[in-house]
Amino acid sequence: MNFPSSNEAFRSLIRAWLSEHYASFTQQWPTPADPRDLDFRRAWENHLCAHQLSGLGWPKEYGGQELDLAKQAIFHEEHALCGAPLGINLIGHGILAPTLLHFGSQDQKQEFLPGILSNQTIWCQGYSEPAAGSDLASLRTRAIKTSDGYLLNGHKIWTSFADRADWCFVLARTDPAQARHRGISFLLVNMHQPGVRVEPIRQLTGEAEFCEVFFEDVKVEARYLLGEENQGWRIAMAAASFERGTYFLPRLVRFQQELNNIKKWVGTNTTNTNSTAAARQRWARLAVDSYVLKLKSQRALTAAISGAPPGPEGSSTKVQWSESHQSLLEFALELLGEKVCQAIPYDQDQEAAQFVHAYLWSKAETILAGTSEIQRNIIAEKILGLPKGA
């Protein structure tokens, strides 16, 4: 695909391509298309990669498109607007690939980037542990140095798509004598080798996207250390900034789409609301949240394009998005009323089913990617300049 230089022409091209291809893809899917289905999401992701719509910001020498951040943002926005789901290899495309490009050796790039570009290699992220979730620096997973690499032992949790992943990038403590944020290394671990055990975690929605991962005397070759030994925390913090400016775009598009769907119910169905006026006020409050979130996202994107370093403002966006989205979905279920009881099975009332599923899933949104409590601490300390608690 030849991409035009202007952003307006690029948006038109991407919008037309997605409209045609996603409609055709869903029609050809052998069963009724369900954007929540993991096989459907993986297949659509494969389709995008097969048409050179991956590696958008990568250098061309590694198969990328070298698109600027503004065009990458346009793609993510238009992809969400057409109704297509997020893929299951987001970790590989959005976090691991740019981390490899920045910190990886030439051999590591040659080994791993082609599999990510084609979507043949699925990656997961081995960060959180049962006793080290938001306080990641207290992780206990150990990697003991051997003559030819490391021996990995530990327990990770809330690892998205670990049961489908081929590789995992793992933060492990390689020098327990150093301070908490030091002595941690960034390791690339093959998920198909002896000693790796994955246990899916059944969620409230009935799905099992998250998993526990156990590493029991897993051998990690020295060539799979990314960057320098004991410098893993620095790499992990850099990796967290690579999706800056585009991470929230699909979520904000979804927020606005859900808000538009709810609008038609306000004034005609006031189940469990005091009055039509009260329902309109609740909707208006959510509409304001949506607009403010859009402005915050645009500000973050503008700062990223200008090369400004990531700041604590992202914590404000994360808190507002997750809590506003939960409020939106609670409001939707109130307006749906008894239709909520018809949401299962899925084919009885698809719109109700989608909102019920989203409502249940949203309970994780104030926990994942940093709990609201942790984000508020960051806001208090880094933005408001308040003293740390005792």
N, C-alpha and C positions, 0 to 999 in steps of 0.2 A: 504494500500500500504506500503510495506517495503522499506525504503529508504537506499541505500548503503552509506557507510561512505565516500568514496572518491568523490570529486567534479566532476571528469570526468565521473564516473559511474552514478552519480546522474543526470548530464546533459543528458547523453544518455537515461536514463530511462524516464525522463520528456519529452524529445523531442519525443521519440517514443509514449508515452502515449498521448501527445497533438495532434500529427499528426493523430493518429487513431481516437481519440474521437472527435476532432473538425470537422474532415471531416464527420464522421458519424452523428454528431449532426446537421450540416448544411443540410445534405441530408435528414434528417428526419423532418426538420422544415416544417410546412404545406404550407408555401409560400416561394417564392425566398428569400434566406437568405440575410438580409441587416444588416451589423454590426453596422449601425447607429441607427437601430430600438431599442427603449428602452425595449420593451417586449422581443426581442431576447437577448439583453444584460443581462437582469434580469434572463432569463431562463438559459443561459450559465453559469452565475454566480452560480445559484442554482445547476447546474450539477457539477461544480467544488467542491462546498461545500459538495454535496452528496457523493463525492469520496474522502473525507478527505483532500482536497487541499485548505483548509482555516485554519487560525490559525497556519500558518507555524512556526512562532517564539514563539507561546504561550507555557507556561508550560503544561506538559501533564496532570496535575491535573485538568486543565480546558478544556481538550479536544484538546490541541494543539499538535504540532509535535516536538517542541523544536529544530527546525533547526537553525543552525547558520546563521549569516547575509550573508555570502558568498553563501550559498545554496538558501536563499530567493532571492538574486539577480539573481541567475541562473534561478530560476523559472520565475521571472518577465521578464527576457530577452527572454527566450524560449517561453513564452506565447505570447509575442509580435511578435516574429519571425514567429510563426505559423499563424499569421493573426487574431487571436482572439481579440475581442474588450475588452476594460476596462469595468468593471461592473458598476452598478449604486449605489452599497453600498460601494464604496471606502472609504467614510468618516467613516463608521462603522468599516470596517476591518482595515484600515490603520491608523486612528487617534483615534477614540473613544475607541476601544478595548485596545490598549496598554496604553492609559491614564487611563482606568479603572483598568487595571492590576497593574499600578504603584500607583495610588492615591485612588482607590475605596475601599469602605468597603467590607467586606466579603459578606454582604447581597446584595450590589450592583453588585458585580461580579456574584453571583449566579442567580440574577434576569435577568441580561442583556447579559452576555457572551454567553449562549447557543443559544439565538436568533440570535446573530451576526454570530456565528460559522455555524449555519444551513442556514443562509441568510433569515430567516423568519422575522427578524426585520430590517427594513431599517432606517438608520439614516441620518440626515442632520445637517448642522453646522450653528448656529445662531450667526454670528459675525458681518458682515458688516451692516451698516445702511446708509440711504440716506445722512447723514451729517458726517458719520464716516466710510469711506471705508478704504483707506490706513492709515488714522489717527485713528486707531481703539480705541485708548485710550480715544477719545472724545465721545464714545458711550453714548446714552441718555436713552436707555431702562432701566426701573427701576423695582426693585423687593423689595417691601415693606414687612418687616417682620410682620407676624401675629402669633397668638398663636400656630398654627400647621404647619407653613411653610412660604410661601411667596405669595404675590399677584403681578403678573407680568403684566406690561404694556409697550408696545413699538412696534417698527417697524423695521424689518430686511429686507435686500434686497440682491439680487444676491445669494439667497440660493439654491444651486443645489439640484434638485430632491425633493424639499419640498412637492410637490403635491403627491409624492409617499411615503414619509417618514412616519414612525410610531412614531419616537421620534426625538427630536432635542436637541443638547447640546447648551446652550445659555449663552453668557456672558451678565450679567446685573449688573447695579450699585446698590449695596446694602447699600453703605454709601457715599452719595454725598459730605459729608464734608471733605472726605479724598482727597489726591492728585490724579491726573488723573489715574495713573497706579495702584492706590490702591482703596479700596472700591468697587472692582468688584468681583462678585462671579460667579462660574461655575455651572449652573443648568441643570438638565436633565428634559426635558419637553415632556409630552405626546401630540402628535400632533392631537389626536382624541378627545380631550376634549373640552367642551364649551369655547368660547372666542378665539380660534385659527382660524384665517382666512388666507387662502393661495390664492394668485393671481399669476398664471403663467405669465411670461414675454415672449412675442413672440420675437424671435431672428431674425437676418438677414437671417438665414438659413431656417426659417419657423418653426423651432422647438421651444420648450419652456422648456428647461432644467432648467433655472433659474426662481426663483419665488420671490415675495414679501411675507413676513409673518407678520401678525398683531397679537399682543397679547393684548387682552382687558379683564382685570380683570381675568387673568388665574391663577388658584390655583396650586401652586407647593408644594407638601408635603415636609416637612423638610428632609425626608430620601432621597430626590432627589437632595440635595446639595452635589456636589462632592468636596471632600477636605474640607478645612476650609472656613468659611465665610470671604469674603473680600480678599481671596487669589487666585481669579480666574485668574488674569493676569499671575501669576507664573505658574499655571497649563496650561494655554493656550500656553505660550511660550514653555513649556516642550512638550506639545502635538505636536507642530509644528516641533519638531526635530525627531519624531518617525519614519517618513518615509525617514529619511536621508539615502542617499546611494542607495535607490531603486526608489525614486520618478521619476527621469528623465529617467530611463532605457527604459521603453516602448516608451517614446517620442523620444528618440535618435534612437531606432530601427526603428520607423516609419519614422523619418527624413532620415535615410540611405536608407530605402526601396523606399521612394519617389524619392530620388536622383538617385537611380539605374533605376527607371522607366523613369525619365527624360533623362538619358544619351542616350537612344536609339533615342531620337528625335533630339539631338544636332548633327548638321552636315547634317541632312536631312530635317529639317524644321526650317527655320530661320525667320518665320513670326514676324514682329515687332522688329527684331534685325538687327544691322548694317551689320553683316557678320557672317559667320561660325566661324571665329576666335574669334569674340566678344562673341558669344554664348559659345564657349569652355572656354573662360576666366571666364565667369560668373559661369559656372558649376564648374570649378576648385576652384574658391573662396568658393563656397558652400561646396565642398568636403573638403577643409581645415577646414572650420567651423565645419563640422561633426567630423573630426578627433580630433580637439581641444576639442570639447564637450565631446567626448568619454574619452579623457585623464582626463578632469576635473571630470567626473563622477567616473572614476576609483580612482582618488585621494580622492574624498569624501568617497567612499566606504571603501578604505583602512584606512582612518582616523577613520571612524565609527567602523570598526572591531577592531581597536587598542584601542578603548575607548576614543579617543580624543573628547573634547566637540565641539559642532557645532560652526562654525565660520562664518564670513561674506562672505566667498568665494562663498556660494550658490547664493548670489545676482549676482555675475559675471556670473555664469552659467545660471541663469534665464534670464538675459538681453540678453545674446548672443543667447540662444536657441530661445526665442520668436521672436527676431528681424530677426535672420537668417531664421527661419521657414517662417516668412512672406515673406522674400525676395525669398526664394525657390518657394513658391506657386505663387507669382507674375510672376516669370520667367516661371513656368509651364504653366500658362494661356497664356502668350505671345506665347509660342511655340505651344500650342494647337490651337491658332488662331480661325478660325470659328467653330471648334469643340465645343468650349465653348457654342455656341448657341444651340447645340444639346444635351446639358447635362441634359435637362429637357424635357420630363420625363426621369426618371432614367434608364429605360431599353433600351433607344436608343443608348447610349454610356456610359457604366458603368465606364470606366476609366476616361473619361472626367468629368462625374458627380461626381466621388469621389474627383477629384482635385478641382472642383468648390466648392463643399461643404466644403472641407478643407480650401480653400482660404477664403471663407466667415467666417467660424468659427474662423480662425486664427486672425481676427481683435480683438478678445477678449484676445488674449494671452499676449499682452503687458499691459493688465489691471489686469487680474485675478492673484491671489497669490502675489499681490504687483505690483503696476504700475512700468514701467521702470523708471519714475522720482524718485520714492521712492527708488528703487534698486540702482540707481546711487548716491543718497545721502548717502546710506549705504556704497557703495564702496568708495566714496570720503572721508567719515569720518573715517570708520573703517579700510580700507585697505591702502588708500593713506595718511591718517592722515591730511587731509585738515581741516581748521577751519569751524565750522558751519556757515551758512549764517545768516545774521542779521534778 
